[in-house]
Every structure is written in structure tokens, then in C-alpha cells.
Amino acid sequence: MLNDIQPDMDDGVGFENQDEEPVAMVEEIQSGDEDANSNESSWSMDCSTVLRVKTLHISSPILAAKSPFFYKLFSNGMRESEQRHVTLRINASEEAALMELLNFMYSNNLSVTTAPELLDVLMAADKFEVASCMRYCSRLLRNLPMTPESALLYLDLPSSVLMAEAVQPLTDAAKQYLAARYKDITKYQEEVMALPLAGIEAILSSDDLQIASEDAVYDFVLKWARAQYPKLEERREVLGSRLARFIRFPYMTCRKLKKVLTSNDFDHEVSSKLVLEALFFKAEAPHRQRSLAAEESASLNRRFIERAYKYRPVKVVEFELPRQQCVVYLDLKREECANLFPSGRVYSQAFHLGGQGFFLSAHCNMDQQSSFHCFGLFLGMQEKGSVSFAVDYEFAARSKPTEEFVSKYKGNYTFTGGKAVGYRNLFAIPWTSFMAEDSLYFINAVPQYCGGLCYQKVLLDGLDRCRRCNIFVSLDSGIINMTRLMGLGGEIRKKAKLNENEGEDDGTANNYIDFEDVEKL
């Protein structure tokens, strides 16, 4: 007998008291038909085998107060509302969960404690529209230790359950758990490759993926999709409708975006739209890019939000005439600069000039002459071995109050594998002065496009050179808008005559260094 308990009027719709309690006839059926799980089928008469009938005395006001389903059943014209005996048909596997649900509607408590049992009750609560029980189950499940298996189980609930507001905290916790556990995709590659679609979506939605670049994210998604969906049409559907929105195409390199356009894994219309959106974002001024990212920070769509890449993204502008050249922008936040102390390094993503791959590297170094820490910047070439590549280079800095670029260092260098050129103390000041609140190198505005005169200067100075690299550095509020690199390309030379000033001490000390420990990007 489930009676003598007053209804919780705050947790459901009200129902007027009745003189007598109706009797609920619970029939257990054996059926594998999915329709048996729907609300409509709960009251339909079919030919399923009835295994057992259980008679329960219930309080219709209590059930109606807790559940819109039972409110409609007992009050508004369903044929059962006119009957003293009503029959609820369920699968045999649902009996325990239904009994727990009915008990909760009277006592606001559950006797089950394990995840599988709570999930069964959660499903029953969703089926019979008992929102308070769904919230209760969700809270209990969140308090249990999370495992990859349980997290995936929560994300694999029926769509009607996943969409319920009461279940959102549970699914959010499951996504956060998976994203945190597998944030280093390369470390758990075998496990991640075996995850279902819902798990992959949870991981890719994270801003904190520990991955080299968004290019690597794209490559991983294609690898996973090809393994899980060998049929092209299925793969295109999953990539286009489910996974593409988690790939942050605006932070991919232009070289990789070209491959997206020619990829057979994406529908052409989808890939064209994604690449165009990415290119338009890249063309925006930095302040506009930050504005777009801020607009999306509170939404589920985070395509304009930059992840914490292992290698910092660069913005590259390439020119073919009158010579091959490229302009490369690298932004570092103040926090990232601070994290370099006392001996850290941060590398840029790769960019290309004259068929060769290059990268930038920012360091916190010890000035060998003055024995204080300082900020250093270097340009390195990816290729290792006997390949040589001669360049002219120039470093310039942009600072307050004029916010114009001023040339600091220039020279000539022939790259070989594992080598880099740069300056251990780019600004010729101690680290403490560089990072000070009143530092001249942190400015309030990000340059929209640093072209014009700088390009003309490079072209004039580079007419008699094989190739030229100009590096420009600027820092802004919280961001070191670091590095503008120009190069004028030519053929690779096995031997090159270096500038006669190479290696001279100009106060920077050890400008040319070995980078044998630099990871190949």
C-alpha cells in the first residue's frame, strides 16, 4: 500500500483530492519491440506475452503532483481517468526501476545506489515525466566516481533523456571528465581511437587539448573517422554534421586548408564553406578576431576560440613577386611570456619559404655577459642533414609610444639542419624590465596589418640578395605580437658565403646556436 503521504505540490501540478484511491494494474510483458518503451505503448493493447500482473494501490494526487504524465492520466480525458483500475504495461526489465520511481514519488528518496540501477530509474523517470527524480538521479550519478566507461554510458543515453534539462549537469560532467582524461591525444592514442562518436565530440570540444596544432586535430579526426566509418557516405555525413564544428579551421595553416578543399572525406560544399570562413577570419584585424572569439566564448560553437596549442599559431602572408617572401605574425600572451622564466622555450607552428620549413622560438635566456635573464628570439629551419639555405635577416621591434617598428639587428646566415639564428637578448634589457608593468614593449593596440613601408624597405635592401628575412616584434596589452618575418627566396645552395660580420660580438652574445634538441614540427 503506497498511501497516506501528502503530495509535493511544489514539484508538480496540483490535483484535487479524491475520495478513493485508484488501483494500478502493472502488467509485465516480454517484448523486444522498441515501441514497448514509448509512452503511447504503455497503454496500448497488443499481442505481447504478459508474464505477470502486479496490483498496486496508489494515491493519484501524489502521482499527479509529481508527474505531468500521471496528471493527464488521472484528470483530462484519457480513458483510464474514468476507470478505477488502470493498467500500465511495461517490459519485465523495467519493473525494478518503476517500483523505485513510485517509491521516490512518495518519499523523495531512492534505495538504489549503483550507476546501472540509477540509470534505469533515470530512464523510467524520463518516460513517466518525473523531473524531480531525474534531477535526483543525475545528482547521485555525478557524486559517484567517474570512469571512462560510465562517462560514455551517460553520453549514450537516448536523445530524449540527453536533451532533458535535469540531465544536463550529468552530461556536462561526463564531457569534462573525458576532455580532461584524454587532453593529451597522442599519449592515449589507442584508447581515443576506440572511443565512440560521443566521446570524440567531448574531447574535441575542449579548449585545453594538449596538441601541436589545429592541423594535428584535423589529421586525427580524419584518421578516427576513416577507421570508424569506412564507407565514404557515412563518413561524410558524420564529418559534416557532427565533427566539423569541433575542428577550429580558422587556426589551421593555409597549407592544410588547401588540403581540406581537395579532401574526398568532406562534401565539397561543406569544405568550401569551412575554408572560406577560416580565411575570412584570418583576414580580420586582431581586435576583430578577439571580438569574434569573445562572442562565441559563451556558446557551444567555439570555432573562433584558440586552443592551448603546443606550438603557437602563426599568421602568414606569402608573396611570389618580385621574389618569394613571407610575412609571419606570432602572438604570445603576457602570461605565456611569464611562463618562460627562468629557462623556458615556446615554439611557433611551421611556415614555409622557398620550399623549406621554418619556425620561430622565443626563449628566456641567461645573458652570458651580464648574468641576468633576458628575452630571446630565434629563427630555425626544420630540415636536418646536409641541406643548406642562405638568408638575409633583420630583427626589428615595435614599442611605445610611437608603436612603429625600429630595426635592431640584421645579418646574413646559412641554415643547416638543427641550426637556428637569433638573439639571446633581443631588447638588450633584463627580463625584469621586459616583463615590468611599464614595459615599453607591451602596447595597447594590435597592428591590423604591418605592410607598406616595411615591404618597400625589404624589396630595396634585398635586390642584390638571394633571399632576405625581416623579423619584426611588437607587444600589446597581454599579447606580445611577436614576430614579423619577411624572406626573399632563391634556390638552395650547398655552400654560401656568409656576411663578413657573422659571429662578431655586437653585445647580444652567442647569436648563432645549435638547436639539435628542437623537436621537428
N, C-alpha and C positions, 0 to 999 in steps of 0.2 A: 504494500500500500504506500503510494507516494502522495501524501496529502498533509493537511494541517500546517503547511508552510506558506507564508504570505508571499504574494508576487512582488518582484522587484520592479516597481513602476518606473524607476529611473533608467532602466536598462532595456526597455522595450515599449511597445504600445500598450495602452490600457485596455482592459477587457472587463465588462461588467460581471459581477458575481452571479453564479448560477446556483440554483438550489441543490442540484445533484451533479456529481462528478461523472463525466462520460467514461466509458471503458474503451481502452485502446487494445485492439487485437493486433499483435505483431506476428506476422507470418514470415518465417524464414523460407527462402526459395533457393534452389540450386540452378544458377543460370550464369553463363559466361557472357551473355549479351550485354553490351555496353549500355543499352537503354535502361537496363535494370538499375543503373546508378543515377539516372536523372530523376528530378523531382516529379515529372509527369508520370514516369513509370512506377513511382511509388504507389500510385493509386489506380493504375490500370489493371485490368483483368487479362491475364494471358494464360498460356498453357504450361508455364514453368512448373516444375515439380515442387510442391510445398512439402518441406521437410518437417516443420514443426510450427505450432501455433502457440504463442505465449500471450496470456491475458494480463493486462496491467490496468490498475485503477489510477487515473491521473487527474490533476487539477487543471482544467482548461484555462482558468485565468492566469495561472503561473506560467504555463507554456506559452500562452498568447502574449504575455508581457515580455517574455524573453525572445520571442521569435516571430517575425512577420509571417513566416510560413504557417505556423500554427494559428496565428491570429486570423489569417484568411481561412484556414481550415475550419475554425470554430465559429466564424462570425459572418462571413459575407457571401453566402450563397453556394459554396461548394456543397455537393450533395451530402458530404459527410457532416456538414454543420447542422443538418436536420436530424441526424441519427444519434442515438445514444451510444451505439457501438460503431467505432470506426476501425478500419483495417489498414495497417501500414505494412507494405510488403518490402522486405529488404533481402539482400543476399546474406547467406549464413555467415560470411566473413565479417559482416557489418554489425552483428548483434552486440558484441562486447563494447564497441565504440558507441553504439546508440544507447546502451544502458548507462555508460559513463556520462554521455551527454545529458540524458534525462536527469541523472543524479546531480549534475552540475547546475541544471536549471532550477533545482530545488535548494541546493546547498552552497552554490558558488565555489565548489571545490571538486578536485579530482583525486581518485585513488591511484591512478597510473602515474608512473614516473619515468619510464624509458622512452627514448626517442621514437621507436616504431609505434608504441601504443599511443603516444601523444599525437603523432601524425595521423593515426587512424581517427582519433577523436576530432582533430582539426578538420579532417575531410568530412566527417559527419556534421560538424558544426557549420561548415560551409554549405553542405547540402540542405540543411534544415534552417539556415539563415540565423544562426545564434552567434551574433557578432561578439558578444561578451566572452563566450567560450573560445572563440578564435583568438581574441586578444590574450586570454589567459594561457592557452596552449602555446602561442607564439612567445610569450614571456618565459614560460618554463623551458621551452626549447633553446632560447637564447642563453639561458643560465647553465645549460649543460655544456660540457667540454666539446668544442667544435673539432671535427676531423674532416679531412678531405671527402671522405665518404658521406658523412652527414651533411656537409655543405652542399655537395652535389645533389643529395636527396632533396634538400629543401628547395633547390632551384629547379628540380624536375617535377614539382607539384603541378597539377592541372592548371591551365591558364586562368580558370575562374577563381582558383584559390590564390594564385600568384598576384592577381590584379586586386585582390581584396585589400583595403586599407589596413586592416588589422594585421595582415601578414607582412606588410612592407618592412617593418623593423627586422623581422627574421631574415628575409631575403637580402636585405642590405647588409646584415651581419655576415651572412654566408659569402656574399660577394667580396666584402672587405677581407674576410679570412683567406679566401683563395688568392686574392690580389697580393696580400702580404706574404703568404707562404711561397708563392711562385713568382715573386717580383724579379728574381734572377732567372730568367727563362733558360739561359744556357746551362745553369747549374742543375736544373731539374728537367732537362730537355726530354728525356724518355717519358717521364711522368706526364709532362704537359702535352706531349704528342698524343697520349692516350686519353686525354680528357674529352668529355662530350662538348657539344657546342655551347651550352650554358656556362660551363667552366671557362672556356676560352673567352667568351664575352666578358666575364667578370674580370679576368686578368687584363685584357686589353683596355678595359675602361679606366684602369689606374693611371694616375699621373706619375707614379713613383717606380715605374718599371726600370730595373737596372739593366739597360740595354745600350748598345753602342750608339744607335741612331734610329730614326724612324724608318730608314731604308731596311734595317735589320728586322724591324717589326713587320714590315711588308713581306719580306722574304720568308719569315717564319709563318705568317698567316697563309701564304700560298703553299708552303710545304705541308702545313697541317691540313688544309682544305683538299689538297691533292691526295693525301693519304686517307682521309675520312670519306671523301666523295669522289671516287674515281670516275664517275660518269660526269661528262662535261656540263650537261644541262643542270644537273643537281648542284654541281659546284658553282656554276654561275649564279644560280638562284640564292644559294647560301651566302656567297661573297657579296652579291649586290644588295640583298635585302637585310642581311644580318650582320656581316662582319665589316663591310666597307666603312660604316660610320665610326668604327673604333680605330681605324687607321688614320693618323693625322697627316694627310697628304701635304698640307702646307709646309711641313717641316722635313719633307723628303727632298733629296737633291734633284736638280733638274735632270741629271743623267738618269736617275731612277724613274722619274716621272715620264721620260721618253719611253722607257720600257713598259710602263703601265699602259700607255696608249697602244702599244703593239701586243700586249698580252692577250692570249686567247682565253684566259681564265675569267675575264670580265666581259660583259656585254659592251660593245663599242660605245653605245650612248652613255652608259654608266661611267665608263673610264674617261670619256671625253669631258663629261660634267665634272668629275672629281679633279682632273688635272687642270681644267680651266679655273676652277675655284681656288686651287692651290697657287696657281700662277698669279691670279689677281691679288691674293693675299700677300704673296712675296713682293708684289709691286707697290704695295701700300707703304706709306711713311711709317716709321717705327711707332710713333704715337698713335696712329690709327690702328696698327696691329695690336697694340696693347689694349686699345679701346674695344676692339672686336673680341679679344680674349676675355676681357672683363665682362662683356655682355653674356658670354657663354659660361662663365665660371659657375653660375648658379643653375645651369641647365644640364640635362643629361647628355647633350651633344657637346663634346669637348674637342672638336677638331682643330680649333684655333689655340688650344692650351698647349704650351710647350712642356714636354716631359723632362725628367731629370736625366738626360742622356749622359752616358759615359764620355762621349765625345761631343763637344759643343757644336751646335748647328752653325753653319756659315751662310751668308748671303753672297752669291757670286754673280757678277755681271761680266760676260765674255765679249771680246771684240776680235774680229778677224783682220780688219784693215785699220791703218796701213800695215800693221803687224799683229800677230796673235798677242793678245793681252787679256788679263782678267782683273777685275776688282773684287776683292773679297772682304766681307764685313763679318766680324766676330764680336758678339756681345757677351760680356761677363758681368754678372751682378756683383754688387759690392760684397755680398755675403760669400760668393764664390771666391772672390779675391782674398777675403779674410781667412777662408778655409785653407788657403795655400800655405800659410805660415805654420811652421818655420822652414819647411823644405819640400812643399808640395808642388805638383805639376797638374796642369789641365791641358788637354789636347783638343784641337778642333777636329771636325769631320774632314774628310779628304776633299780636295778640289784639284782640278787638272789644268795644266798649261803645257802646250807643245807635246801632248801625248804622255806627259809624266804626271804622277800623282804627288801632291804636296799636302802638308798640314802645318798648322801653327801650334806653338806650345808656349804657354805662359807659366812662369816659374816664380817661386820665392827663393832667391839665392843668397848666399853669403858673399858680400863684396870682399874679394881677397886682399885688396889694398887697405880698406878702412875697417874691415872686420865687423860690418853691420849688415843686417838683412836688407834686401832690396828687390825690386820688381824687375824681372827679366822677360824678354820676348824673343822667340826663335822661330825660324822657318826651316822646315825639314822636308826631305824628299822620301817618298815611300820606298822606292825600289832599292833593293840591295844587290850587291855584286859589282860588276865592272862597268856598268853604265855610268857615264858622266854627263852632266848637264850644266852649262855655264850660264850665269845670270848676272846682271847688274841689279843691285837692290838699294833701296832707300827707306829709312825709318823716319817717320815724322809724327809729331804729337799735336793733338788738338786740346786746348786748355782755355780756362777763363782768363781774362774777361772777354777777349775778342772772339773766342771759340773758332779760331782759324787754325789750320794746320801749319806747323812750323817744322821745317826739316831738322832732324837731329843727327842722323848717321846715314852714310851711303857708302857703297863699296861694290866690289866685284867678287864673285865666288863661283867655284865649280863644284857642283854637288856630286857626291858618290854615295853609294848605298850606306845607310846608317849614319850619315853626317847631317849636321844642321848648322845654320849660321844665325847669329843674333847677338843680343846684348844682355849681359847679366844685370846691368843696372841701366835700364832704358831711360829713366828720367833723371839719372845722376843724383838721386836723393835717397835717404834711408827709408826703410819700409814704414817706419812710424810716421814720417812726413807724408809718404804716399797715401796712407790709409787715414790720415787725420781728417777731422770733420771739415776743416777749412782747406783741404787739399785742392790745388788748382786744377787737378786732373779729373775731378768729378763735377760735371756741369749739369744744368737743369734741363737741357733740351737735347734730343737725339737728332742728328742731322738727317734730313729726309733723303738727300742724295748728294754725295760729295764728289761731284764730277767737275765739269767745266775746266777751270784753270789748271787743276791738278792733272787732268788728262793732257792738256796742251803742253804742260811742262814736261811730262813724261815723253811725249812724242818728240819734242825738240831735243831733249837730252839724250834720247835713245836712238837718234838717227844713225849713229855710227856704231851702235852696239848690236850684238847678236840678239840679245834679249834683256829685258830690264824688269826689275821688280821694285815697286814702291810700296812701302808699308806705312800706313797712317794710323795713328792711335788716338782715340778720343774716349773720354769717360763721362758718363752722365749720372744723374741722381740715382744711385743704386745700381747703375749699369756702367760697366767700362766698355764703351762702344769700340771694341778693340779689334780691330786691325783691318786696315785697308791695304790690300796688296795689289800692286799692278805688275804685270810682266809683259815684256815684248819677246815673243818666242822666235826660235830658229831651229836648225837641225841640231841633233845631239852630237856633241864632239867627244871623241875618246880622250883627246888631250886639249887643254885650254890654257892660254896664257893668262894668268891672274893679274889683277891690278897690282902695281908695284907696292902699293900701300898695305896690301893684305898682311895681317899679322902684326902691324905696328901697334904699339900701346897708345891709345888715344884717351885713356882714362876709364875705359869700360872694362878692361881686363878680360882676357880669355873669350874673345868674341866668337871664335870658332871652336865647336865642341863635338865630341863623338856622341852619337845617340844610339849606340848599339843596343841599349835597353828599351828603345822606343818600340811599342807594340805596332805591328803593321795594321793599319786601319782597314 
